[in-house]
Amino acid sequence: MINVIYNLDIPIYQLEILSASERQELLFELNQTNLDYQCDKCIDQLFAEQAEKTPDQIAVVFENEEITYQ
């Protein structure tokens, strides 16, 4: 990693604030976005199915308010 104190002329976008293992985890391990999903249904149908499966789970969070599927 670049030591900021001794390299004040380096632009902030070039600073490496994550270790190699942290970068690996963030970009590859936690970023598993290749998931299959049903392409034959609209979002409202998928939402209704999820609401039926997990009515007490939080569906939406806005500011300090949480709304369940129910």
PQR file of N, CA, C, O and H, with PARSE charges and radii, in Angstrom:
ATOM      1  N   MET A   1       0.833  -1.187   0.000 -0.4000 1.5000
ATOM      2  CA  MET A   1       0.000   0.000   0.000 -0.0000 2.0000
ATOM      3  C   MET A   1       0.878   1.252   0.000  0.5500 1.7000
ATOM      4  O   MET A   1       2.018   1.235   0.466 -0.5500 1.4000
ATOM      5  N   ILE A   2       0.328   2.310  -0.523 -0.4000 1.5000
ATOM      6  CA  ILE A   2       1.044   3.578  -0.575 -0.0000 2.0000
ATOM      7  C   ILE A   2       0.895   4.298   0.760  0.5500 1.7000
ATOM      8  O   ILE A   2      -0.214   4.415   1.282 -0.5500 1.4000
ATOM      9  H   ILE A   2      -0.598   2.323  -0.901  0.4000 1.0000
ATOM     10  N   ASN A   3       1.981   4.772   1.303 -0.4000 1.5000
ATOM     11  CA  ASN A   3       1.947   5.518   2.552 -0.0000 2.0000
ATOM     12  C   ASN A   3       1.604   6.969   2.231  0.5500 1.7000
ATOM     13  O   ASN A   3       2.399   7.672   1.607 -0.5500 1.4000
ATOM     14  H   ASN A   3       2.882   4.677   0.879  0.4000 1.0000
ATOM     15  N   VAL A   4       0.442   7.411   2.649 -0.4000 1.5000
ATOM     16  CA  VAL A   4      -0.059   8.746   2.325 -0.0000 2.0000
ATOM     17  C   VAL A   4       0.822   9.842   2.920  0.5500 1.7000
ATOM     18  O   VAL A   4       1.045  10.865   2.273 -0.5500 1.4000
ATOM     19  H   VAL A   4      -0.203   6.840   3.156  0.4000 1.0000
ATOM     20  N   ILE A   5       1.307   9.654   4.095 -0.4000 1.5000
ATOM     21  CA  ILE A   5       2.088  10.679   4.781 -0.0000 2.0000
ATOM     22  C   ILE A   5       3.344  11.060   3.990  0.5500 1.7000
ATOM     23  O   ILE A   5       3.728  12.228   3.948 -0.5500 1.4000
ATOM     24  H   ILE A   5       1.126   8.823   4.620  0.4000 1.0000
ATOM     25  N   TYR A   6       3.968  10.080   3.376 -0.4000 1.5000
ATOM     26  CA  TYR A   6       5.219  10.343   2.658 -0.0000 2.0000
ATOM     27  C   TYR A   6       5.016  10.575   1.165  0.5500 1.7000
ATOM     28  O   TYR A   6       5.983  10.810   0.441 -0.5500 1.4000
ATOM     29  H   TYR A   6       3.656   9.131   3.410  0.4000 1.0000
ATOM     30  N   ASN A   7       3.785  10.511   0.703 -0.4000 1.5000
ATOM     31  CA  ASN A   7       3.491  10.687  -0.719 -0.0000 2.0000
ATOM     32  C   ASN A   7       2.308  11.633  -0.901  0.5500 1.7000
ATOM     33  O   ASN A   7       1.281  11.261  -1.468 -0.5500 1.4000
ATOM     34  H   ASN A   7       3.000  10.320   1.292  0.4000 1.0000
ATOM     35  N   LEU A   8       2.464  12.845  -0.419 -0.4000 1.5000
ATOM     36  CA  LEU A   8       1.363  13.808  -0.450 -0.0000 2.0000
ATOM     37  C   LEU A   8       0.982  14.258  -1.853  0.5500 1.7000
ATOM     38  O   LEU A   8      -0.095  14.822  -2.045 -0.5500 1.4000
ATOM     39  H   LEU A   8       3.299  13.148   0.042  0.4000 1.0000
ATOM     40  N   ASP A   9       1.829  14.023  -2.820 -0.4000 1.5000
ATOM     41  CA  ASP A   9       1.548  14.468  -4.186 -0.0000 2.0000
ATOM     42  C   ASP A   9       0.771  13.426  -5.004  0.5500 1.7000
ATOM     43  O   ASP A   9       0.456  13.676  -6.168 -0.5500 1.4000
ATOM     44  H   ASP A   9       2.704  13.564  -2.664  0.4000 1.0000
ATOM     45  N   ILE A  10       0.465  12.288  -4.428 -0.4000 1.5000
ATOM     46  CA  ILE A  10      -0.269  11.241  -5.147 -0.0000 2.0000
ATOM     47  C   ILE A  10      -1.772  11.561  -5.107  0.5500 1.7000
ATOM     48  O   ILE A  10      -2.315  11.827  -4.035 -0.5500 1.4000
ATOM     49  H   ILE A  10       0.721  12.085  -3.482  0.4000 1.0000
ATOM     50  N   PRO A  11      -2.441  11.538  -6.259 -0.5600 1.5000
ATOM     51  CA  PRO A  11      -3.892  11.769  -6.290  0.2800 2.0000
ATOM     52  C   PRO A  11      -4.634  10.710  -5.476  0.5500 1.7000
ATOM     53  O   PRO A  11      -4.198   9.562  -5.393 -0.5500 1.4000
ATOM     54  N   ILE A  12      -5.728  11.094  -4.892 -0.4000 1.5000
ATOM     55  CA  ILE A  12      -6.471  10.205  -4.000 -0.0000 2.0000
ATOM     56  C   ILE A  12      -6.943   8.941  -4.712  0.5500 1.7000
ATOM     57  O   ILE A  12      -7.017   7.877  -4.097 -0.5500 1.4000
ATOM     58  H   ILE A  12      -6.082  12.027  -4.959  0.4000 1.0000
ATOM     59  N   TYR A  13      -7.263   9.047  -5.995 -0.4000 1.5000
ATOM     60  CA  TYR A  13      -7.753   7.867  -6.706 -0.0000 2.0000
ATOM     61  C   TYR A  13      -6.661   6.801  -6.884  0.5500 1.7000
ATOM     62  O   TYR A  13      -6.968   5.654  -7.210 -0.5500 1.4000
ATOM     63  H   TYR A  13      -7.203   9.911  -6.494  0.4000 1.0000
ATOM     64  N   GLN A  14      -5.423   7.159  -6.677 -0.4000 1.5000
ATOM     65  CA  GLN A  14      -4.341   6.188  -6.795 -0.0000 2.0000
ATOM     66  C   GLN A  14      -3.977   5.534  -5.465  0.5500 1.7000
ATOM     67  O   GLN A  14      -3.159   4.615  -5.428 -0.5500 1.4000
ATOM     68  H   GLN A  14      -5.173   8.091  -6.412  0.4000 1.0000
ATOM     69  N   LEU A  15      -4.568   5.996  -4.398 -0.4000 1.5000
ATOM     70  CA  LEU A  15      -4.285   5.415  -3.092 -0.0000 2.0000
ATOM     71  C   LEU A  15      -4.920   4.036  -2.986  0.5500 1.7000
ATOM     72  O   LEU A  15      -6.078   3.855  -3.360 -0.5500 1.4000
ATOM     73  H   LEU A  15      -5.232   6.743  -4.428  0.4000 1.0000
ATOM     74  N   GLU A  16      -4.192   3.093  -2.495 -0.4000 1.5000
ATOM     75  CA  GLU A  16      -4.701   1.741  -2.300 -0.0000 2.0000
ATOM     76  C   GLU A  16      -5.124   1.607  -0.846  0.5500 1.7000
ATOM     77  O   GLU A  16      -4.286   1.434   0.039 -0.5500 1.4000
ATOM     78  H   GLU A  16      -3.250   3.240  -2.191  0.4000 1.0000
ATOM     79  N   ILE A  17      -6.418   1.688  -0.607 -0.4000 1.5000
ATOM     80  CA  ILE A  17      -6.905   1.663   0.767 -0.0000 2.0000
ATOM     81  C   ILE A  17      -7.310   0.258   1.212  0.5500 1.7000
ATOM     82  O   ILE A  17      -7.568   0.031   2.394 -0.5500 1.4000
ATOM     83  H   ILE A  17      -7.098   1.829  -1.326  0.4000 1.0000
ATOM     84  N   LEU A  18      -7.366  -0.680   0.276 -0.4000 1.5000
ATOM     85  CA  LEU A  18      -7.674  -2.067   0.605 -0.0000 2.0000
ATOM     86  C   LEU A  18      -6.447  -2.938   0.409  0.5500 1.7000
ATOM     87  O   LEU A  18      -5.639  -2.705  -0.490 -0.5500 1.4000
ATOM     88  H   LEU A  18      -7.157  -0.496  -0.685  0.4000 1.0000
ATOM     89  N   SER A  19      -6.321  -3.930   1.250 -0.4000 1.5000
ATOM     90  CA  SER A  19      -5.244  -4.896   1.047 -0.0000 2.0000
ATOM     91  C   SER A  19      -5.641  -5.797  -0.125  0.5500 1.7000
ATOM     92  O   SER A  19      -6.787  -5.769  -0.574 -0.5500 1.4000
ATOM     93  H   SER A  19      -6.977  -4.120   1.981  0.4000 1.0000
ATOM     94  N   ALA A  20      -4.707  -6.579  -0.608 -0.4000 1.5000
ATOM     95  CA  ALA A  20      -4.994  -7.476  -1.728 -0.0000 2.0000
ATOM     96  C   ALA A  20      -6.091  -8.467  -1.361  0.5500 1.7000
ATOM     97  O   ALA A  20      -6.960  -8.761  -2.183 -0.5500 1.4000
ATOM     98  H   ALA A  20      -3.776  -6.601  -0.244  0.4000 1.0000
ATOM     99  N   SER A  21      -6.060  -8.984  -0.135 -0.4000 1.5000
ATOM    100  CA  SER A  21      -7.093  -9.952   0.273 -0.0000 2.0000
ATOM    101  C   SER A  21      -8.456  -9.277   0.429  0.5500 1.7000
ATOM    102  O   SER A  21      -9.480  -9.876   0.102 -0.5500 1.4000
ATOM    103  H   SER A  21      -5.355  -8.745   0.532  0.4000 1.0000
ATOM    104  N   GLU A  22      -8.482  -8.046   0.922 -0.4000 1.5000
ATOM    105  CA  GLU A  22      -9.741  -7.308   1.029 -0.0000 2.0000
ATOM    106  C   GLU A  22     -10.319  -7.013  -0.355  0.5500 1.7000
ATOM    107  O   GLU A  22     -11.524  -7.138  -0.570 -0.5500 1.4000
ATOM    108  H   GLU A  22      -7.650  -7.559   1.188  0.4000 1.0000
ATOM    109  N   ARG A  23      -9.466  -6.628  -1.275 -0.4000 1.5000
ATOM    110  CA  ARG A  23      -9.896  -6.356  -2.648 -0.0000 2.0000
ATOM    111  C   ARG A  23     -10.460  -7.621  -3.293  0.5500 1.7000
ATOM    112  O   ARG A  23     -11.500  -7.577  -3.951 -0.5500 1.4000
ATOM    113  H   ARG A  23      -8.487  -6.527  -1.101  0.4000 1.0000
ATOM    114  N   GLN A  24      -9.772  -8.743  -3.104 -0.4000 1.5000
ATOM    115  CA  GLN A  24     -10.228 -10.033  -3.626 -0.0000 2.0000
ATOM    116  C   GLN A  24     -11.616 -10.375  -3.082  0.5500 1.7000
ATOM    117  O   GLN A  24     -12.510 -10.762  -3.834 -0.5500 1.4000
ATOM    118  H   GLN A  24      -8.928  -8.779  -2.570  0.4000 1.0000
ATOM    119  N   GLU A  25     -11.780 -10.228  -1.780 -0.4000 1.5000
ATOM    120  CA  GLU A  25     -13.062 -10.543  -1.150 -0.0000 2.0000
ATOM    121  C   GLU A  25     -14.173  -9.643  -1.680  0.5500 1.7000
ATOM    122  O   GLU A  25     -15.249 -10.130  -2.028 -0.5500 1.4000
ATOM    123  H   GLU A  25     -11.053  -9.914  -1.169  0.4000 1.0000
ATOM    124  N   LEU A  26     -13.930  -8.359  -1.744 -0.4000 1.5000
ATOM    125  CA  LEU A  26     -14.942  -7.407  -2.176 -0.0000 2.0000
ATOM    126  C   LEU A  26     -15.329  -7.590  -3.640  0.5500 1.7000
ATOM    127  O   LEU A  26     -16.515  -7.603  -3.970 -0.5500 1.4000
ATOM    128  H   LEU A  26     -13.056  -7.963  -1.461  0.4000 1.0000
ATOM    129  N   LEU A  27     -14.350  -7.730  -4.508 -0.4000 1.5000
ATOM    130  CA  LEU A  27     -14.630  -7.780  -5.941 -0.0000 2.0000
ATOM    131  C   LEU A  27     -15.070  -9.142  -6.457  0.5500 1.7000
ATOM    132  O   LEU A  27     -15.793  -9.222  -7.450 -0.5500 1.4000
ATOM    133  H   LEU A  27     -13.386  -7.719  -4.239  0.4000 1.0000
ATOM    134  N   PHE A  28     -14.645 -10.211  -5.795 -0.4000 1.5000
ATOM    135  CA  PHE A  28     -14.921 -11.527  -6.346 -0.0000 2.0000
ATOM    136  C   PHE A  28     -15.760 -12.423  -5.436  0.5500 1.7000
ATOM    137  O   PHE A  28     -16.711 -13.057  -5.894 -0.5500 1.4000
ATOM    138  H   PHE A  28     -14.059 -10.145  -4.987  0.4000 1.0000
ATOM    139  N   GLU A  29     -15.416 -12.477  -4.167 -0.4000 1.5000
ATOM    140  CA  GLU A  29     -16.128 -13.382  -3.276 -0.0000 2.0000
ATOM    141  C   GLU A  29     -17.507 -12.859  -2.879  0.5500 1.7000
ATOM    142  O   GLU A  29     -18.466 -13.630  -2.838 -0.5500 1.4000
ATOM    143  H   GLU A  29     -14.644 -11.962  -3.795  0.4000 1.0000
ATOM    144  N   LEU A  30     -17.620 -11.583  -2.591 -0.4000 1.5000
ATOM    145  CA  LEU A  30     -18.900 -11.006  -2.182 -0.0000 2.0000
ATOM    146  C   LEU A  30     -19.739 -10.524  -3.362  0.5500 1.7000
ATOM    147  O   LEU A  30     -20.885 -10.113  -3.180 -0.5500 1.4000
ATOM    148  H   LEU A  30     -16.840 -10.957  -2.625  0.4000 1.0000
ATOM    149  N   ASN A  31     -19.191 -10.570  -4.540 -0.4000 1.5000
ATOM    150  CA  ASN A  31     -19.863 -10.035  -5.724 -0.0000 2.0000
ATOM    151  C   ASN A  31     -20.308 -11.156  -6.652  0.5500 1.7000
ATOM    152  O   ASN A  31     -19.980 -11.164  -7.838 -0.5500 1.4000
ATOM    153  H   ASN A  31     -18.260 -10.903  -4.688  0.4000 1.0000
ATOM    154  N   GLN A  32     -21.051 -12.092  -6.104 -0.4000 1.5000
ATOM    155  CA  GLN A  32     -21.558 -13.215  -6.894 -0.0000 2.0000
ATOM    156  C   GLN A  32     -22.898 -12.816  -7.507  0.5500 1.7000
ATOM    157  O   GLN A  32     -23.955 -13.132  -6.960 -0.5500 1.4000
ATOM    158  H   GLN A  32     -21.318 -12.085  -5.140  0.4000 1.0000
ATOM    159  N   THR A  33     -22.854 -12.130  -8.629 -0.4000 1.5000
ATOM    160  CA  THR A  33     -24.073 -11.603  -9.230 -0.0000 2.0000
ATOM    161  C   THR A  33     -24.588 -12.427 -10.400  0.5500 1.7000
ATOM    162  O   THR A  33     -25.617 -12.083 -10.981 -0.5500 1.4000
ATOM    163  H   THR A  33     -21.996 -11.873  -9.074  0.4000 1.0000
ATOM    164  N   ASN A  34     -23.904 -13.495 -10.760 -0.4000 1.5000
ATOM    165  CA  ASN A  34     -24.353 -14.343 -11.855 -0.0000 2.0000
ATOM    166  C   ASN A  34     -25.351 -15.367 -11.343  0.5500 1.7000
ATOM    167  O   ASN A  34     -24.995 -16.521 -11.099 -0.5500 1.4000
ATOM    168  H   ASN A  34     -23.068 -13.774 -10.288  0.4000 1.0000
ATOM    169  N   LEU A  35     -26.585 -14.953 -11.182 -0.4000 1.5000
ATOM    170  CA  LEU A  35     -27.626 -15.829 -10.673 -0.0000 2.0000
ATOM    171  C   LEU A  35     -28.696 -16.032 -11.741  0.5500 1.7000
ATOM    172  O   LEU A  35     -29.027 -15.114 -12.491 -0.5500 1.4000
ATOM    173  H   LEU A  35     -26.874 -14.016 -11.379  0.4000 1.0000
ATOM    174  N   ASP A  36     -29.217 -17.223 -11.793 -0.4000 1.5000
ATOM    175  CA  ASP A  36     -30.336 -17.485 -12.679 -0.0000 2.0000
ATOM    176  C   ASP A  36     -31.598 -16.916 -12.048  0.5500 1.7000
ATOM    177  O   ASP A  36     -31.755 -16.951 -10.828 -0.5500 1.4000
ATOM    178  H   ASP A  36     -28.948 -17.969 -11.183  0.4000 1.0000
ATOM    179  N   TYR A  37     -32.480 -16.403 -12.860 -0.4000 1.5000
ATOM    180  CA  TYR A  37     -33.756 -15.918 -12.370 -0.0000 2.0000
ATOM    181  C   TYR A  37     -34.807 -16.187 -13.434  0.5500 1.7000
ATOM    182  O   TYR A  37     -34.496 -16.421 -14.602 -0.5500 1.4000
ATOM    183  H   TYR A  37     -32.352 -16.374 -13.852  0.4000 1.0000
ATOM    184  N   GLN A  38     -36.044 -16.147 -13.004 -0.4000 1.5000
ATOM    185  CA  GLN A  38     -37.149 -16.453 -13.905 -0.0000 2.0000
ATOM    186  C   GLN A  38     -37.388 -15.292 -14.854  0.5500 1.7000
ATOM    187  O   GLN A  38     -37.714 -14.184 -14.428 -0.5500 1.4000
ATOM    188  H   GLN A  38     -36.297 -15.957 -12.056  0.4000 1.0000
ATOM    189  N   CYS A  39     -37.227 -15.550 -16.120 -0.4000 1.5000
ATOM    190  CA  CYS A  39     -37.411 -14.501 -17.127 -0.0000 2.0000
ATOM    191  C   CYS A  39     -38.839 -14.461 -17.651  0.5500 1.7000
ATOM    192  O   CYS A  39     -39.193 -13.566 -18.419 -0.5500 1.4000
ATOM    193  H   CYS A  39     -36.962 -16.450 -16.466  0.4000 1.0000
ATOM    194  N   ASP A  40     -39.661 -15.420 -17.243 -0.4000 1.5000
ATOM    195  CA  ASP A  40     -41.016 -15.503 -17.761 -0.0000 2.0000
ATOM    196  C   ASP A  40     -42.038 -14.795 -16.870  0.5500 1.7000
ATOM    197  O   ASP A  40     -43.240 -14.874 -17.123 -0.5500 1.4000
ATOM    198  H   ASP A  40     -39.374 -16.147 -16.620  0.4000 1.0000
ATOM    199  N   LYS A  41     -41.564 -14.102 -15.826 -0.4000 1.5000
ATOM    200  CA  LYS A  41     -42.474 -13.413 -14.910 -0.0000 2.0000
ATOM    201  C   LYS A  41     -42.100 -11.947 -14.782  0.5500 1.7000
ATOM    202  O   LYS A  41     -40.941 -11.561 -14.932 -0.5500 1.4000
ATOM    203  H   LYS A  41     -40.588 -14.038 -15.621  0.4000 1.0000
ATOM    204  N   CYS A  42     -43.109 -11.146 -14.502 -0.4000 1.5000
ATOM    205  CA  CYS A  42     -42.889  -9.713 -14.280 -0.0000 2.0000
ATOM    206  C   CYS A  42     -42.504  -9.488 -12.820  0.5500 1.7000
ATOM    207  O   CYS A  42     -42.688 -10.362 -11.973 -0.5500 1.4000
ATOM    208  H   CYS A  42     -44.050 -11.459 -14.380  0.4000 1.0000
ATOM    209  N   ILE A  43     -41.970  -8.310 -12.545 -0.4000 1.5000
ATOM    210  CA  ILE A  43     -41.500  -7.995 -11.195 -0.0000 2.0000
ATOM    211  C   ILE A  43     -42.617  -8.074 -10.162  0.5500 1.7000
ATOM    212  O   ILE A  43     -42.378  -8.492  -9.029 -0.5500 1.4000
ATOM    213  H   ILE A  43     -41.820  -7.601 -13.233  0.4000 1.0000
ATOM    214  N   ASP A  44     -43.825  -7.683 -10.531 -0.4000 1.5000
ATOM    215  CA  ASP A  44     -44.921  -7.743  -9.570 -0.0000 2.0000
ATOM    216  C   ASP A  44     -45.272  -9.188  -9.210  0.5500 1.7000
ATOM    217  O   ASP A  44     -45.664  -9.462  -8.076 -0.5500 1.4000
ATOM    218  H   ASP A  44     -44.019  -7.343 -11.451  0.4000 1.0000
ATOM    219  N   GLN A  45     -45.136 -10.108 -10.157 -0.4000 1.5000
ATOM    220  CA  GLN A  45     -45.388 -11.517  -9.879 -0.0000 2.0000
ATOM    221  C   GLN A  45     -44.306 -12.083  -8.952  0.5500 1.7000
ATOM    222  O   GLN A  45     -44.606 -12.818  -8.011 -0.5500 1.4000
ATOM    223  H   GLN A  45     -44.817  -9.886 -11.079  0.4000 1.0000
ATOM    224  N   LEU A  46     -43.054 -11.737  -9.228 -0.4000 1.5000
ATOM    225  CA  LEU A  46     -41.959 -12.189  -8.376 -0.0000 2.0000
ATOM    226  C   LEU A  46     -42.092 -11.622  -6.963  0.5500 1.7000
ATOM    227  O   LEU A  46     -41.823 -12.319  -5.984 -0.5500 1.4000
ATOM    228  H   LEU A  46     -42.810 -11.140  -9.993  0.4000 1.0000
ATOM    229  N   PHE A  47     -42.505 -10.368  -6.858 -0.4000 1.5000
ATOM    230  CA  PHE A  47     -42.702  -9.732  -5.558 -0.0000 2.0000
ATOM    231  C   PHE A  47     -43.811 -10.432  -4.786  0.5500 1.7000
ATOM    232  O   PHE A  47     -43.669 -10.691  -3.591 -0.5500 1.4000
ATOM    233  H   PHE A  47     -42.724  -9.803  -7.653  0.4000 1.0000
ATOM    234  N   ALA A  48     -44.914 -10.740  -5.462 -0.4000 1.5000
ATOM    235  CA  ALA A  48     -46.041 -11.419  -4.812 -0.0000 2.0000
ATOM    236  C   ALA A  48     -45.629 -12.806  -4.315  0.5500 1.7000
ATOM    237  O   ALA A  48     -46.029 -13.216  -3.225 -0.5500 1.4000
ATOM    238  H   ALA A  48     -45.029 -10.530  -6.433  0.4000 1.0000
ATOM    239  N   GLU A  49     -44.838 -13.524  -5.100 -0.4000 1.5000
ATOM    240  CA  GLU A  49     -44.346 -14.831  -4.681 -0.0000 2.0000
ATOM    241  C   GLU A  49     -43.461 -14.718  -3.440  0.5500 1.7000
ATOM    242  O   GLU A  49     -43.573 -15.522  -2.514 -0.5500 1.4000
ATOM    243  H   GLU A  49     -44.513 -13.191  -5.985  0.4000 1.0000
ATOM    244  N   GLN A  50     -42.585 -13.721  -3.429 -0.4000 1.5000
ATOM    245  CA  GLN A  50     -41.707 -13.526  -2.282 -0.0000 2.0000
ATOM    246  C   GLN A  50     -42.519 -13.146  -1.049  0.5500 1.7000
ATOM    247  O   GLN A  50     -42.218 -13.598   0.055 -0.5500 1.4000
ATOM    248  H   GLN A  50     -42.493 -13.069  -4.182  0.4000 1.0000
ATOM    249  N   ALA A  51     -43.543 -12.322  -1.229 -0.4000 1.5000
ATOM    250  CA  ALA A  51     -44.405 -11.923  -0.116 -0.0000 2.0000
ATOM    251  C   ALA A  51     -45.118 -13.127   0.479  0.5500 1.7000
ATOM    252  O   ALA A  51     -45.301 -13.213   1.694 -0.5500 1.4000
ATOM    253  H   ALA A  51     -43.788 -11.955  -2.126  0.4000 1.0000
ATOM    254  N   GLU A  52     -45.519 -14.053  -0.378 -0.4000 1.5000
ATOM    255  CA  GLU A  52     -46.189 -15.261   0.101 -0.0000 2.0000
ATOM    256  C   GLU A  52     -45.229 -16.161   0.865  0.5500 1.7000
ATOM    257  O   GLU A  52     -45.606 -16.773   1.864 -0.5500 1.4000
ATOM    258  H   GLU A  52     -45.372 -13.983  -1.365  0.4000 1.0000
ATOM    259  N   LYS A  53     -43.986 -16.241   0.394 -0.4000 1.5000
ATOM    260  CA  LYS A  53     -42.985 -17.098   1.033 -0.0000 2.0000
ATOM    261  C   LYS A  53     -42.506 -16.530   2.365  0.5500 1.7000
ATOM    262  O   LYS A  53     -42.339 -17.271   3.334 -0.5500 1.4000
ATOM    263  H   LYS A  53     -43.680 -15.743  -0.418  0.4000 1.0000
ATOM    264  N   THR A  54     -42.286 -15.213   2.414 -0.4000 1.5000
ATOM    265  CA  THR A  54     -41.674 -14.586   3.602 -0.0000 2.0000
ATOM    266  C   THR A  54     -42.418 -13.311   3.992  0.5500 1.7000
ATOM    267  O   THR A  54     -41.862 -12.219   3.879 -0.5500 1.4000
ATOM    268  H   THR A  54     -42.421 -14.612   1.627  0.4000 1.0000
ATOM    269  N   PRO A  55     -43.671 -13.432   4.452 -0.5600 1.5000
ATOM    270  CA  PRO A  55     -44.470 -12.231   4.740  0.2800 2.0000
ATOM    271  C   PRO A  55     -43.897 -11.332   5.839  0.5500 1.7000
ATOM    272  O   PRO A  55     -44.135 -10.124   5.835 -0.5500 1.4000
ATOM    273  N   ASP A  56     -43.148 -11.908   6.774 -0.4000 1.5000
ATOM    274  CA  ASP A  56     -42.628 -11.117   7.899 -0.0000 2.0000
ATOM    275  C   ASP A  56     -41.236 -10.534   7.647  0.5500 1.7000
ATOM    276  O   ASP A  56     -40.721  -9.787   8.479 -0.5500 1.4000
ATOM    277  H   ASP A  56     -42.954 -12.890   6.777  0.4000 1.0000
ATOM    278  N   GLN A  57     -40.636 -10.861   6.532 -0.4000 1.5000
ATOM    279  CA  GLN A  57     -39.316 -10.321   6.202 -0.0000 2.0000
ATOM    280  C   GLN A  57     -39.439  -8.873   5.721  0.5500 1.7000
ATOM    281  O   GLN A  57     -40.467  -8.478   5.172 -0.5500 1.4000
ATOM    282  H   GLN A  57     -41.054 -11.468   5.856  0.4000 1.0000
ATOM    283  N   ILE A  58     -38.397  -8.101   5.930 -0.4000 1.5000
ATOM    284  CA  ILE A  58     -38.380  -6.700   5.502 -0.0000 2.0000
ATOM    285  C   ILE A  58     -38.266  -6.641   3.978  0.5500 1.7000
ATOM    286  O   ILE A  58     -37.372  -7.246   3.386 -0.5500 1.4000
ATOM    287  H   ILE A  58     -37.562  -8.422   6.377  0.4000 1.0000
ATOM    288  N   ALA A  59     -39.178  -5.909   3.359 -0.4000 1.5000
ATOM    289  CA  ALA A  59     -39.197  -5.767   1.906 -0.0000 2.0000
ATOM    290  C   ALA A  59     -38.593  -4.437   1.471  0.5500 1.7000
ATOM    291  O   ALA A  59     -37.935  -4.362   0.433 -0.5500 1.4000
ATOM    292  H   ALA A  59     -39.904  -5.417   3.839  0.4000 1.0000
ATOM    293  N   VAL A  60     -38.812  -3.393   2.258 -0.4000 1.5000
ATOM    294  CA  VAL A  60     -38.368  -2.052   1.889 -0.0000 2.0000
ATOM    295  C   VAL A  60     -37.875  -1.319   3.127  0.5500 1.7000
ATOM    296  O   VAL A  60     -38.473  -1.422   4.198 -0.5500 1.4000
ATOM    297  H   VAL A  60     -39.345  -3.453   3.101  0.4000 1.0000
ATOM    298  N   VAL A  61     -36.789  -0.584   2.978 -0.4000 1.5000
ATOM    299  CA  VAL A  61     -36.295   0.291   4.041 -0.0000 2.0000
ATOM    300  C   VAL A  61     -36.173   1.683   3.459  0.5500 1.7000
ATOM    301  O   VAL A  61     -35.521   1.884   2.435 -0.5500 1.4000
ATOM    302  H   VAL A  61     -36.303  -0.500   2.108  0.4000 1.0000
ATOM    303  N   PHE A  62     -36.806   2.645   4.118 -0.4000 1.5000
ATOM    304  CA  PHE A  62     -36.701   4.038   3.704 -0.0000 2.0000
ATOM    305  C   PHE A  62     -36.506   4.876   4.946  0.5500 1.7000
ATOM    306  O   PHE A  62     -37.345   4.887   5.847 -0.5500 1.4000
ATOM    307  H   PHE A  62     -37.337   2.482   4.950  0.4000 1.0000
ATOM    308  N   GLU A  63     -35.380   5.582   4.984 -0.4000 1.5000
ATOM    309  CA  GLU A  63     -34.989   6.358   6.144 -0.0000 2.0000
ATOM    310  C   GLU A  63     -35.024   5.455   7.384  0.5500 1.7000
ATOM    311  O   GLU A  63     -34.263   4.490   7.447 -0.5500 1.4000
ATOM    312  H   GLU A  63     -34.698   5.573   4.253  0.4000 1.0000
ATOM    313  N   ASN A  64     -35.874   5.737   8.358 -0.4000 1.5000
ATOM    314  CA  ASN A  64     -35.922   4.923   9.572 -0.0000 2.0000
ATOM    315  C   ASN A  64     -37.104   3.952   9.581  0.5500 1.7000
ATOM    316  O   ASN A  64     -37.401   3.354  10.615 -0.5500 1.4000
ATOM    317  H   ASN A  64     -36.492   6.521   8.307  0.4000 1.0000
ATOM    318  N   GLU A  65     -37.765   3.794   8.465 -0.4000 1.5000
ATOM    319  CA  GLU A  65     -38.960   2.952   8.404 -0.0000 2.0000
ATOM    320  C   GLU A  65     -38.680   1.670   7.632  0.5500 1.7000
ATOM    321  O   GLU A  65     -38.081   1.690   6.556 -0.5500 1.4000
ATOM    322  H   GLU A  65     -37.523   4.279   7.625  0.4000 1.0000
ATOM    323  N   GLU A  66     -39.123   0.561   8.199 -0.4000 1.5000
ATOM    324  CA  GLU A  66     -38.997  -0.741   7.558 -0.0000 2.0000
ATOM    325  C   GLU A  66     -40.394  -1.288   7.293  0.5500 1.7000
ATOM    326  O   GLU A  66     -41.255  -1.244   8.172 -0.5500 1.4000
ATOM    327  H   GLU A  66     -39.610   0.544   9.073  0.4000 1.0000
ATOM    328  N   ILE A  67     -40.621  -1.799   6.095 -0.4000 1.5000
ATOM    329  CA  ILE A  67     -41.912  -2.334   5.716 -0.0000 2.0000
ATOM    330  C   ILE A  67     -41.733  -3.791   5.318  0.5500 1.7000
ATOM    331  O   ILE A  67     -40.878  -4.118   4.495 -0.5500 1.4000
ATOM    332  H   ILE A  67     -39.921  -1.834   5.381  0.4000 1.0000
ATOM    333  N   THR A  68     -42.545  -4.664   5.907 -0.4000 1.5000
ATOM    334  CA  THR A  68     -42.473  -6.083   5.563 -0.0000 2.0000
ATOM    335  C   THR A  68     -43.284  -6.349   4.298  0.5500 1.7000
ATOM    336  O   THR A  68     -44.015  -5.485   3.816 -0.5500 1.4000
ATOM    337  H   THR A  68     -43.239  -4.398   6.576  0.4000 1.0000
ATOM    338  N   TYR A  69     -43.137  -7.556   3.779 -0.4000 1.5000
ATOM    339  CA  TYR A  69     -43.905  -7.943   2.604 -0.0000 2.0000
ATOM    340  C   TYR A  69     -45.401  -7.980   2.915  0.5500 1.7000
ATOM    341  O   TYR A  69     -46.229  -7.706   2.046 -0.5500 1.4000
ATOM    342  H   TYR A  69     -42.543  -8.258   4.171  0.4000 1.0000
ATOM    343  N   GLN A  70     -45.738  -8.321   4.155 -0.4000 1.5000
ATOM    344  CA  GLN A  70     -47.122  -8.410   4.552 -0.0000 2.0000
ATOM    345  C   GLN A  70     -47.786  -7.054   4.493  0.5500 1.7000
ATOM    346  O   GLN A  70     -48.972  -6.934   4.798 -0.5500 1.4000
ATOM    347  H   GLN A  70     -45.065  -8.544   4.861  0.4000 1.0000
TER
END
